[in-house]
Amino acid sequence: MAISLFFVIIVGTLGLTIIASKRTASAADFFVASGRIGGVSNGFALAGDFMSAATLLGITAIIFGAGYDAVIYLGAPLGAFSIMVYLMTDKLKTLGKYSFTDIICCRLKEKPIRILAAITTLSFSLMYLMVQIVGAGTLIEVLFGVSYIWSVVIVTTLMVIYVALGGMFATTWVQIVKAILLLCGVTALAILTLANFNFSFVDLYDAAQLNNGPDGYLTKGGGLGLSILSSISLGAGLCLGLAGSPHLLMRFFTVKDKAAARMSAGVALGAISYVNLLIFFVIGTGAVALVKGNSLYLNEEKDILGGANMVSVHLANAVGGEVFMGVIASVAFVTILAVVAGLMLASVTALTHDLYSSAILNGEGDQSTQVRDSKRVAIGLGIIVTILSIAFERQNIAYLVSLTLAIAASTNFPLLILSMYWQGLTTRGAIFGGIFGLLSAVTLVILGPSVWVDIFGNDRPIFPEAYPALYSVTLAFLSMWFFSKIDKSEQATIDRKNFSVMKET
């Protein structure tokens, strides 16, 4: 059943890609579907783009291991979408064309800003792509017995095909299908889980607490072992990082007007909140109650079926048997395919539109050349992501997502917010702030426990905090403010005048 469903999904999504390729004639078609996606459809696509492997696989694993603290991961979307709806959507749709970089360039010097934005987008997207493919590789390895390396190669190959052939149309259709399948899948999983406890939440939580022991963290904080400061840093990174994620921001350029953009955000928030509530209150708790301590699925020290990321798949096996496990595994797989397609498209846009076409060629390249170059870039990025995914095998994907979002929170988010709402921002301030934000986020991630200890094998981290966003985001904002304040150049005067023009627009 699992094998059959996987092939149905692969053949179906490839069919959508072939159809979409016939509708992709221009750069506008390739990057943003020429703004022809409806508000509701784009909302489901946005939800599909948003709900990554970390949603179903990683967060369930965190609830399984750390309990209540997973609420930090589930609350972040509410904050992120509130920021998008109230502070970003109208301006994104009014001022942007292909990417969020277009908005910043409305008032700042274009060439250096596009180079900076391309670097920050690539840093974020490549790491986020790696996280998704780690989950997909583990999933295929567990179900089919294919080696992890070949599993990664399969997923990255599909990702490149979707983007290179179909562009935004194919990516959108795959994301809509993924969102609907995920909504149906988590609903069925939640119902079957509750059915094991006679649809009684009390019985479900009693069974889960029994497996947790008297000191379990299912209904109280502390499972992640974070200080108050670390918890704030994690929450800030997730919220601001999601609000600054280039693959999500791109979705607001695929609709025709501001009303459709707001509709997209509302539909996406509703779908995401529904899935997160079921995962937090039913699926994660059900995994603790039915899977934890069961030697058929897991061992307390080591998951014999492929890592704690697969706990939701094991739960599906426990409540619905192998057939239902195949269904949930297939839903998880299409979830990953949809997200990696969106991330890859954001990376390709950063390189071909923002960097090569706009910054290097000064917008003189023709659209057919942009589309052709984009397809070549997709192949190169696929190779890079494959190497990264092999290096980060077995890491918890929700944890890796939090580190990745720290990059977006420290670069894209400050750049976008200050360019839209602070007249004092200058090109020099944006460049220095973006560089400091990016370098601090990446450096602190490398020196922290996840890379310095888990990947490099050192005994202790140089930077003790697991989540760097609070420090790197603060440094980014302060740097942009300080270097803009002391900037007395002629370009700074132009930048401040351009803000008034942009505000009137």
C-alpha positions as CSV (number, residue, x, y, z in Angstrom):
1,M,0.0,0.0,0.0
2,A,2.8,2.4,0.9
3,I,4.7,1.7,-2.3
4,S,1.5,2.1,-4.4
5,L,0.6,5.4,-2.8
6,F,4.1,6.7,-3.2
7,F,4.0,5.9,-6.9
8,V,0.6,7.5,-7.3
9,I,1.8,10.7,-5.6
10,I,5.0,10.8,-7.7
11,V,3.2,10.1,-11.0
12,G,0.4,12.5,-10.2
13,T,2.7,15.4,-9.2
14,L,4.8,14.8,-12.3
15,G,1.7,14.9,-14.4
16,L,0.7,18.3,-12.9
17,T,4.2,19.5,-13.6
18,I,4.0,18.5,-17.3
19,I,0.7,20.3,-17.6
20,A,2.0,23.4,-15.8
21,S,5.1,23.5,-18.1
22,K,2.7,24.2,-21.0
23,R,1.5,27.3,-19.2
24,T,4.9,28.6,-18.3
25,A,6.1,30.8,-21.2
26,S,7.5,34.0,-19.5
27,A,9.5,34.9,-16.5
28,A,6.4,36.1,-14.8
29,D,4.7,32.7,-15.4
30,F,7.8,30.9,-14.0
31,F,8.3,33.0,-10.9
32,V,4.8,34.1,-9.8
33,A,2.3,32.5,-12.1
34,S,1.6,35.9,-13.6
35,G,-0.5,36.8,-10.6
36,R,-3.3,34.4,-11.8
37,I,-3.8,32.4,-8.6
38,G,-7.1,33.0,-6.8
39,G,-7.2,34.1,-3.1
40,V,-8.6,30.8,-1.7
41,S,-6.4,28.6,-3.9
42,N,-3.4,30.6,-3.0
43,G,-4.3,30.3,0.7
44,F,-4.2,26.5,0.5
45,A,-1.0,26.8,-1.5
46,L,0.4,29.1,1.2
47,A,-0.6,26.6,3.9
48,G,1.0,23.8,1.9
49,D,4.2,25.9,1.6
50,F,4.1,26.7,5.3
51,M,3.4,23.2,6.8
52,S,6.7,21.5,6.3
53,A,8.2,18.2,7.4
54,A,8.6,19.8,10.8
55,T,4.8,20.2,11.2
56,L,3.7,16.5,11.1
57,L,7.0,14.7,11.7
58,G,9.2,17.0,13.8
59,I,6.7,18.6,16.1
60,T,5.1,15.3,17.0
61,A,8.6,14.1,17.8
62,I,9.1,17.0,20.1
63,I,5.8,16.4,21.9
64,F,6.9,12.8,22.2
65,G,10.2,13.6,23.7
66,A,9.7,17.0,25.5
67,G,5.9,17.3,25.9
68,Y,4.3,20.7,26.5
69,D,7.3,22.8,25.3
70,A,6.3,22.0,21.7
71,V,3.7,24.8,22.2
72,I,6.5,27.2,21.3
73,Y,6.7,25.7,17.8
74,L,2.9,25.6,17.4
75,G,2.3,29.2,18.5
76,A,4.8,30.8,16.2
77,P,2.5,30.6,13.1
78,L,-0.1,32.8,14.9
79,G,2.5,35.5,15.5
80,A,4.0,35.2,12.0
81,F,0.7,35.4,10.1
82,S,-0.4,38.3,12.3
83,I,2.7,40.2,11.2
84,M,2.1,39.3,7.6
85,V,-1.6,40.3,7.6
86,Y,-1.3,43.6,9.5
87,L,2.1,44.8,8.4
88,M,3.1,43.1,5.1
89,T,0.4,41.8,2.8
90,D,-0.8,45.2,1.3
91,K,2.7,46.6,0.8
92,L,4.0,43.3,-0.6
93,K,1.3,43.2,-3.2
94,T,1.5,46.9,-4.0
95,L,5.2,47.3,-4.3
96,G,6.6,43.8,-5.2
97,K,6.8,42.0,-8.4
98,Y,8.7,38.7,-8.1
99,S,10.3,38.7,-4.6
100,F,10.4,40.7,-1.4
101,T,13.7,42.2,-2.6
102,D,11.8,44.3,-5.2
103,I,10.2,46.2,-2.2
104,I,13.5,47.0,-0.6
105,C,14.9,48.2,-3.9
106,C,12.0,50.6,-4.3
107,R,13.8,53.0,-2.0
108,L,17.4,51.8,-1.6
109,K,20.3,51.4,-4.1
110,E,19.3,48.4,-6.1
111,K,22.6,46.6,-7.0
112,P,24.1,46.1,-3.5
113,I,20.7,45.4,-2.0
114,R,19.9,42.7,-4.5
115,I,23.3,41.0,-3.9
116,L,22.7,41.1,-0.1
117,A,19.1,39.8,-0.5
118,A,20.2,37.0,-2.8
119,I,22.9,35.9,-0.3
120,T,20.5,35.9,2.7
121,T,17.8,34.1,0.7
122,L,20.2,31.4,-0.4
123,S,21.6,31.0,3.1
124,F,18.1,30.4,4.5
125,S,16.6,28.4,1.6
126,L,19.5,26.0,1.2
127,M,19.5,25.1,4.9
128,Y,15.7,24.9,5.0
129,L,15.8,22.6,1.9
130,M,18.3,20.4,3.6
131,V,16.0,20.1,6.6
132,Q,13.1,19.0,4.5
133,I,15.1,16.5,2.6
134,V,16.5,15.0,5.8
135,G,12.9,14.2,6.7
136,A,12.1,12.8,3.3
137,G,15.3,10.7,3.2
138,T,14.6,9.2,6.6
139,L,11.0,8.5,5.6
140,I,11.9,6.6,2.4
141,E,14.7,4.7,4.1
142,V,12.3,3.5,6.9
143,L,9.5,2.4,4.6
144,F,11.3,0.9,1.6
145,G,14.7,-0.1,3.0
146,V,16.5,2.2,0.5
147,S,19.7,3.6,1.8
148,Y,19.5,7.1,3.1
149,I,21.9,8.5,0.4
150,W,19.8,7.1,-2.4
151,S,16.6,8.4,-0.7
152,V,18.0,11.9,-0.6
153,V,19.0,11.6,-4.3
154,I,15.4,10.6,-5.2
155,V,13.8,13.5,-3.4
156,T,16.2,16.2,-4.7
157,T,15.8,14.8,-8.3
158,L,12.0,15.2,-8.0
159,M,12.4,18.7,-6.5
160,V,14.5,19.8,-9.5
161,I,12.0,18.4,-12.0
162,Y,9.1,20.2,-10.4
163,V,10.8,23.6,-10.4
164,A,12.7,23.3,-13.7
165,L,9.7,22.2,-15.7
166,G,6.7,23.7,-14.1
167,G,7.8,26.8,-12.2
168,M,5.3,28.5,-9.9
169,F,2.2,26.9,-11.6
170,A,3.5,23.4,-10.8
171,T,4.6,24.4,-7.3
172,T,1.3,25.9,-6.5
173,W,-0.8,22.9,-7.7
174,V,1.5,20.5,-5.7
175,Q,1.1,22.6,-2.6
176,I,-2.7,22.8,-2.9
177,V,-2.9,19.0,-3.2
178,K,-0.5,18.6,-0.3
179,A,-2.5,20.9,2.0
180,I,-5.8,19.0,1.3
181,L,-4.1,15.7,1.8
182,L,-2.5,16.8,5.0
183,L,-5.8,18.2,6.4
184,C,-7.5,14.9,5.6
185,G,-4.6,12.8,6.9
186,V,-4.2,14.5,10.3
187,T,-8.0,14.4,10.8
188,A,-8.2,10.7,10.1
189,L,-5.1,10.1,12.4
190,A,-6.7,12.1,15.2
191,I,-10.0,10.3,14.9
192,L,-8.4,6.9,15.0
193,T,-6.2,7.9,17.9
194,L,-9.2,9.1,19.9
195,A,-11.2,6.0,19.0
196,N,-8.6,3.9,20.9
197,F,-9.7,5.8,24.0
198,N,-13.4,5.9,23.4
199,F,-13.1,9.5,22.2
200,S,-12.2,10.5,25.8
201,F,-9.5,13.2,26.1
202,V,-9.3,12.3,29.8
203,D,-8.4,8.6,29.0
204,L,-6.0,9.7,26.3
205,Y,-4.1,12.0,28.7
206,D,-4.1,9.5,31.5
207,A,-2.5,6.9,29.3
208,A,0.0,9.4,28.1
209,Q,0.9,10.5,31.6
210,L,1.3,6.9,32.6
211,N,4.0,6.4,30.0
212,N,5.6,9.7,30.9
213,G,6.0,8.8,34.5
214,P,5.4,11.1,37.5
215,D,8.0,13.6,36.3
216,G,6.8,13.7,32.7
217,Y,6.5,17.1,30.9
218,L,3.4,16.4,28.9
219,T,1.3,19.1,30.7
220,K,4.0,21.3,32.1
221,G,6.9,23.2,30.7
222,G,10.6,22.2,31.0
223,G,10.8,19.3,28.6
224,L,13.3,21.0,26.3
225,G,15.4,22.1,29.2
226,L,15.4,25.7,28.1
227,S,15.9,28.8,30.3
228,I,13.4,31.6,30.0
229,L,15.8,33.6,27.8
230,S,16.3,30.5,25.5
231,S,12.6,30.0,25.2
232,I,12.1,33.7,24.2
233,S,15.0,33.3,21.7
234,L,13.4,30.2,20.2
235,G,9.9,31.8,20.0
236,A,11.3,35.0,18.4
237,G,13.3,33.1,15.8
238,L,10.3,31.0,14.8
239,C,7.9,33.9,14.6
240,L,10.1,36.5,12.9
241,G,11.8,33.9,10.7
242,L,8.5,32.7,9.3
243,A,7.4,36.2,8.7
244,G,10.7,36.8,6.8
245,S,10.7,33.5,4.9
246,P,11.2,34.3,1.1
247,H,9.3,31.2,-0.1
248,L,6.2,32.3,1.9
249,L,6.5,36.0,0.9
250,M,6.6,35.0,-2.8
251,R,3.1,33.6,-2.5
252,F,1.6,37.1,-2.1
253,F,2.9,38.0,-5.6
254,T,0.9,35.2,-7.2
255,V,-2.5,36.8,-6.7
256,K,-4.1,39.7,-8.5
257,D,-4.7,42.3,-5.8
258,K,-4.5,43.2,-2.0
259,A,-7.9,41.7,-1.2
260,A,-6.8,38.3,-2.6
261,A,-3.5,38.5,-0.7
262,R,-5.4,39.1,2.6
263,M,-7.8,36.2,1.7
264,S,-4.7,34.0,1.1
265,A,-3.3,34.8,4.6
266,G,-6.7,34.1,6.3
267,V,-7.3,30.8,4.6
268,A,-3.7,29.7,5.3
269,L,-3.9,30.6,9.0
270,G,-7.1,28.7,9.4
271,A,-5.7,25.5,7.8
272,I,-2.4,25.8,9.7
273,S,-4.1,26.4,13.1
274,Y,-6.4,23.4,12.6
275,V,-3.5,21.0,11.8
276,N,-1.4,22.4,14.7
277,L,-4.3,22.0,17.3
278,L,-4.8,18.4,16.3
279,I,-1.1,17.6,16.5
280,F,-0.7,19.2,19.9
281,F,-3.8,18.0,21.6
282,V,-4.4,14.6,20.0
283,I,-1.6,13.2,17.7
284,G,1.4,14.1,19.8
285,T,-0.3,13.0,23.0
286,G,-1.5,9.8,21.3
287,A,2.1,9.0,20.3
288,V,3.1,9.2,23.9
289,A,0.2,7.0,25.0
290,L,0.4,4.4,22.3
291,V,4.0,4.4,21.0
292,K,6.3,5.4,23.8
293,G,7.8,2.3,25.5
294,N,6.4,-0.1,22.9
295,S,9.3,-2.2,21.7
296,L,7.4,-2.9,18.4
297,Y,8.0,0.7,17.4
298,L,10.5,2.4,19.6
299,N,13.2,1.9,22.2
300,E,13.8,4.5,24.9
301,E,17.4,5.0,23.8
302,K,17.1,4.5,20.0
303,D,14.3,4.5,17.5
304,I,14.9,1.1,15.7
305,L,12.7,2.2,12.7
306,G,14.5,5.4,11.7
307,G,14.6,8.2,14.2
308,A,12.2,10.1,16.4
309,N,11.1,12.1,13.4
310,M,9.0,9.0,12.4
311,V,6.9,8.8,15.5
312,S,3.8,10.0,13.8
313,V,4.2,7.3,11.2
314,H,4.6,4.7,14.0
315,L,1.4,6.1,15.6
316,A,-0.5,5.6,12.3
317,N,0.7,2.0,12.4
318,A,-0.5,1.5,16.0
319,V,-4.0,2.9,15.4
320,G,-4.7,1.9,11.8
321,G,-2.2,-0.9,10.8
322,E,0.2,-1.0,7.9
323,V,-2.2,0.3,5.3
324,F,-2.9,3.5,7.3
325,M,0.8,3.8,8.0
326,G,1.3,3.9,4.3
327,V,-1.3,6.6,3.9
328,I,0.2,8.8,6.6
329,A,3.8,8.2,5.3
330,S,2.6,9.2,1.8
331,V,1.0,12.4,3.2
332,A,4.2,13.2,5.0
333,F,6.1,12.6,1.7
334,V,3.9,14.9,-0.4
335,T,4.2,17.5,2.4
336,I,7.9,17.5,1.9
337,L,7.8,17.6,-1.9
338,A,5.5,20.6,-1.8
339,V,7.7,22.6,0.6
340,V,11.0,21.8,-1.1
341,A,9.5,22.9,-4.5
342,G,8.6,26.3,-3.0
343,L,12.0,26.7,-1.3
344,M,13.8,25.7,-4.5
345,L,11.8,28.3,-6.5
346,A,12.7,31.0,-3.9
347,S,16.4,30.1,-4.3
348,V,16.3,30.1,-8.0
349,T,14.5,33.5,-8.0
350,A,17.2,34.9,-5.8
351,L,20.0,33.8,-8.1
352,T,18.5,34.4,-11.5
353,H,16.1,37.4,-11.0
354,D,17.6,39.3,-8.0
355,L,21.2,38.6,-8.5
356,Y,22.1,37.8,-12.1
357,S,19.3,39.5,-14.2
358,S,18.7,42.6,-12.0
359,A,22.0,43.2,-10.3
360,I,24.6,42.0,-12.8
361,L,22.8,42.5,-16.1
362,N,20.9,45.6,-14.8
363,G,17.6,44.1,-16.0
364,E,18.7,43.9,-19.6
365,G,18.4,40.1,-20.0
366,D,15.3,38.8,-21.9
367,Q,12.7,36.6,-20.1
368,S,13.4,33.5,-22.1
369,T,17.0,33.7,-20.9
370,Q,15.9,34.1,-17.3
371,V,13.7,31.0,-17.5
372,R,16.5,28.9,-19.1
373,D,19.1,30.1,-16.6
374,S,16.7,29.3,-13.8
375,K,16.4,25.6,-14.9
376,R,20.2,25.3,-14.9
377,V,20.5,26.9,-11.4
378,A,17.9,24.4,-10.1
379,I,20.1,21.5,-11.1
380,G,23.2,23.0,-9.4
381,L,21.3,23.8,-6.2
382,G,19.9,20.3,-6.1
383,I,23.5,18.9,-6.0
384,I,24.4,21.3,-3.1
385,V,21.3,20.4,-1.1
386,T,22.0,16.7,-1.6
387,I,25.5,17.1,0.0
388,L,24.1,19.1,2.9
389,S,21.3,16.6,3.6
390,I,23.7,13.7,3.9
391,A,25.9,15.7,6.3
392,F,22.9,16.4,8.6
393,E,21.4,12.9,8.7
394,R,19.4,12.0,11.8
395,Q,19.0,15.5,13.2
396,N,15.6,16.4,14.5
397,I,14.0,18.4,11.7
398,A,11.9,20.7,13.9
399,Y,15.0,21.7,15.8
400,L,16.9,22.3,12.5
401,V,14.0,24.4,11.3
402,S,14.3,26.6,14.3
403,L,18.0,27.2,13.6
404,T,17.2,27.9,9.9
405,L,14.5,30.4,10.7
406,A,16.9,32.3,12.9
407,I,18.7,33.3,9.7
408,A,15.5,34.7,8.1
409,A,14.6,36.4,11.3
410,S,18.1,38.1,11.5
411,T,18.3,39.2,7.8
412,N,15.1,39.3,5.7
413,F,12.7,40.3,8.4
414,P,14.7,43.4,9.6
415,L,15.4,44.5,6.1
416,L,11.8,44.2,5.0
417,I,10.2,45.8,8.1
418,L,12.6,48.8,8.3
419,S,12.5,49.4,4.6
420,M,8.7,49.6,4.7
421,Y,8.2,51.5,8.0
422,W,11.4,53.5,8.9
423,Q,12.3,56.6,6.8
424,G,15.8,56.7,8.3
425,L,17.0,53.4,6.8
426,T,19.8,53.8,4.3
427,T,21.5,51.5,1.8
428,R,24.7,51.5,4.0
429,G,22.7,50.7,7.1
430,A,20.8,47.9,5.4
431,I,24.0,46.4,4.0
432,F,25.9,46.4,7.3
433,G,22.9,45.3,9.3
434,G,22.1,42.5,6.9
435,I,25.7,41.3,7.0
436,F,26.0,41.4,10.8
437,G,22.6,39.6,11.2
438,L,23.6,36.9,8.7
439,L,27.1,36.3,10.1
440,S,26.0,36.4,13.7
441,A,23.1,33.9,13.1
442,V,25.3,31.5,11.1
443,T,28.3,31.8,13.4
444,L,26.2,31.2,16.5
445,V,24.5,28.2,14.9
446,I,27.9,26.7,14.0
447,L,29.4,27.4,17.5
448,G,26.3,26.2,19.3
449,P,25.4,22.6,20.4
450,S,23.7,21.5,17.2
451,V,26.7,21.8,15.0
452,W,29.8,22.2,17.2
453,V,28.9,19.2,19.3
454,D,26.4,17.1,17.3
455,I,28.0,17.5,13.9
456,F,31.7,18.2,14.6
457,G,31.9,15.9,17.6
458,N,33.3,18.3,20.1
459,D,32.7,17.9,23.8
460,R,31.1,21.2,24.5
461,P,29.8,24.1,22.4
462,I,31.6,27.5,22.3
463,F,28.3,29.3,22.3
464,P,26.1,27.7,25.0
465,E,22.7,28.7,23.8
466,A,20.9,26.3,21.4
467,Y,18.8,29.1,19.8
468,P,20.7,32.3,18.7
469,A,17.8,34.4,17.2
470,L,17.4,36.7,20.2
471,Y,21.0,37.8,19.9
472,S,21.3,37.9,16.1
473,V,18.0,39.7,15.5
474,T,18.9,42.3,18.1
475,L,22.3,42.8,16.5
476,A,20.7,43.1,13.0
477,F,18.2,45.8,14.1
478,L,20.8,47.8,16.1
479,S,23.3,47.6,13.2
480,M,20.8,48.9,10.7
481,W,19.8,51.7,13.0
482,F,23.3,52.7,14.0
483,F,24.9,52.7,10.5
484,S,21.8,54.4,9.0
485,K,22.0,57.2,11.7
486,I,25.6,57.9,11.0
487,D,25.3,57.8,7.2
488,K,25.5,61.3,5.8
489,S,26.3,60.3,2.2
490,E,24.5,61.6,-0.8
491,Q,22.9,58.1,-1.3
492,A,21.5,58.3,2.2
493,T,19.7,61.5,1.3
494,I,18.2,59.8,-1.8
495,D,17.2,56.8,0.3
496,R,15.3,58.9,2.8
497,K,13.5,60.9,0.0
498,N,12.5,57.6,-1.7
499,F,10.7,56.5,1.4
500,S,8.2,59.4,1.0
501,V,7.6,58.4,-2.6
502,M,7.2,54.7,-1.6
503,K,4.8,55.7,1.2
504,E,2.6,57.6,-1.2
505,T,2.5,54.6,-3.5
